[in-house]
Amino acid sequence: SALSIYLLLAIGLKGGVSLRESDPSSITLPVILTLVAGVTIPVAAFALLKALTPLDTINRGAIAAHYGSTSLVTFTAALMFVDSMGLEAEGYLPTLLAIMEVPGLIVGLVLARKAAQETHWKPLLHEVLTGKSIVLLVGGLVIGFVAGPDGYSRVEPLFTGLFAGLLTLFLLQLGIQAGAHLKELPQAGWGLLVFAIVFPVGIGLLGVLGAVSVAHYLKLMPSDR
């Protein structure tokens, strides 16, 4: 939709501007952790769905790919929360958002296609790498990086000033779509509802604890935090 295009491009542009001022060496470890998470999350989701729901392999793989890939809404809400706390997020975060989209989708789709015993890598990679999310995020990052703060200032009223309002409309749109399909929930079993509530919270908590532990181990954070 037009709203998702706007949000993806806005995040990419702002991230590109911030990335221009970031230290390249500081992004190596976050990229590695992102790739590990991108592979681990869909595998864990696929296994848990098998235990909790009667869904077939294709549907479990599709949901695993959804949870393994990035969430524009969650990422955007997290950025706004960090901003409301008066903190500054690292400029390379939108880069990690784009990077995580690739392994999450590939692993989820491979798991889904196990039922058909076929995986054609070339069309699969083409589908993932040319998807709207990747193109808009990476394109925005490149444009923002090249334009820099001076170039971005010309479009800042559109991509910063209207961001919160359009995000609200996007969330309302998602809520309407989800509400329209609530009647289909019993068909998949109530285990799917349990999964939808527990898995994001659990995997998010593990991700935060893992990242903080690695940061402390490498002495990237003060020990009193």
N, C-alpha and C positions, 0 to 999 in steps of 0.2 A: 504494500500500500504506500501511498504518498507519505504518510506519517513515518513509517519505518525507514523509508529512503532518507527522509530529512534527519531522523535521529542518528542513523548510521553515519551519514556524511558529516553531521555536526560533531560527533564523537571523534571521527577520524581527523577532521581538520584541526580541532583543538589539540588532539594528541600529537599530531604532526608538528605543530608549533612548539609544544613542550619537549618533544623528542629532540628537536634541533638543539636544545640547550642541555640535554642529558649526556652523561658520561657513557660512551659505548661499552666500557668494561663492566658497568653496573648492570647490564641487561643479560649477561651470559647465564648466570645462575637462575634468574627468573624464567628465562626461556626453557631451560632444562626441566625445571619443576613444572612448567606449563605443559610440556610435551608428555611428561610422566602422568600428570593428572588427566590429560586428554585421552590417554590410552586406558588408564585405570578406571575412570568413572563409567564409561559405557560397559566395560566388562563386569563391573560390580552391579550395575543396574540390570544387566541382562540376567545375571545369576539370581538376583533377588526377585526379579519379576517371575522367574521360573518357579521359585519357591512359594510366591504369594498369589499368583494368578493362573488362570487356565489358558492364557493367551498362547497362540502358536508362535513358532520361531520367528516368522516374518514380523509380526506385530511387536514381539519383545525386542527384536533388533531395531525396529523403527523408533520405539520409545527410548531405547538405549542410546541411539544416535542423537535423539533430541536432547537427552540429558548430558550426553558427552560433548555436544557442541556448545557454543557460547549462547548466553541469554542476554539479548540486548536490554530487556527490561530490568533484569537483575543487576547487570553491570551499570546501567544508567542510574538506577535507584541508589546503588552503592556510592557512585561518584557524587550524587547530590547529597547523600548523608554525610560523606566525608567533608564536603564543602560546607555544609551547615554547621559542622563541628569546628570550623575555622582551620581545618587542616588542608594540606596541599598534596594531592595524589601525584605519583610519579608520571612523567610524560610518556613513558613507554608502555603504560597499561593498555591503551588501545592496540598497540602492536601485539601484545600477548593475547588480546581478545581475538585478533585475526589468526594468530598462530594456533590457538587452541581449537578453532573451528575445524581445522583440517584433520588431525588424528581422531577427534571425537566422532566426526561424521564417517570417516573411513572405517573405523573399527565397528561402529554400529551397523553400517551397511553390510560389512563382511559377515557379521554375525547373523544378520537378517537373511543373507543369501546362502547360508549354510544349508538351508532346507532344499534349495535347488541344486546344490553341489556345483555352483559356478560363481566365479568372480572374475570379471573382465576389468583389469586394472586401468587400462587406458581410458575408457569412457567414464569409469568411476572417478578417477582423478580429475578428468576434465569437468565433470559435473560438479565436484566439490570446489575446485579452484576457480571456476568461473561463476559460482553462485553469487547471488546479489550481496550477501553479507560480506564475503571476502572482497569482491570488487569495490564496493563502496567504502569499506573500512581501509583497505590498502590504498585505494585511490585518494581518499581523504587525507590519509597520513602523508602520502607523497606531496599532495598539493599544499598541505599545511607546512610541511618541512621546507619546501621550496619557497613558499610565500613569506614565511617568518612572521614575527609579530606585526610588522608594518603592513604587510599584505592582508593579514587576517583582520586587522582593525577595520578594514573597509566593509567587511561582511559580518563583523561581530554583532551588530544589533539584530541581525536575522538569526544567526546560529547560536547566540548566547542569550540575548534578551527574550526570545520567544521559546526557549528550550523547555522551561518548566511547564508552561501552558500546553504546549503540543505533546509533551510526555503524558500529561494528565489525560488528554484526549485519546492517546494511544492506549493507555491503561483501561480507559472506559470501553474502548473498542474490543480489547481482549476479554474484558469481563462479560460483555454482551455475547461474544462468540462462545465463551466457556459455558455461560448460562443456557445457551440454546441447545447444548449437547448434554446437559446434566441427566436427562431422561435415559441416555444410553449407558450410564455408569453401571447399573445392575447387570448388564450383559457381560461386562468384563469381570464382575465380582468385586466385592468390597475390599479385597486385598489390594486392588489397584489404588483405591483411595488411601489406604494405609501407606502404600509405597509413595504416593504423591506427597504425603505429609511428612513422612519420616525420612525418606532418602535425601531430599535436598538439604534438610537441616543437619542430618548426620554427616553427609559428605562435605558440606560446607564447614562444619566444625572440625572435621579431620584435616581439611585443607588449611584452615587457619592455624591449627596446632602444629601441623607439619611445617608450614612456612616459618612460623615463629621459632620452632625448634632448630631448624636449619640456620636461621639468621643468628640465633644465640650461639650455635656451634661454631659458626664462622666469625663470630664476634662482630656482626653487622648491626646489632642492637644493644643498647645498654642493658645490663643484667637486671636492673631494678624495674623494668617494664613488665 
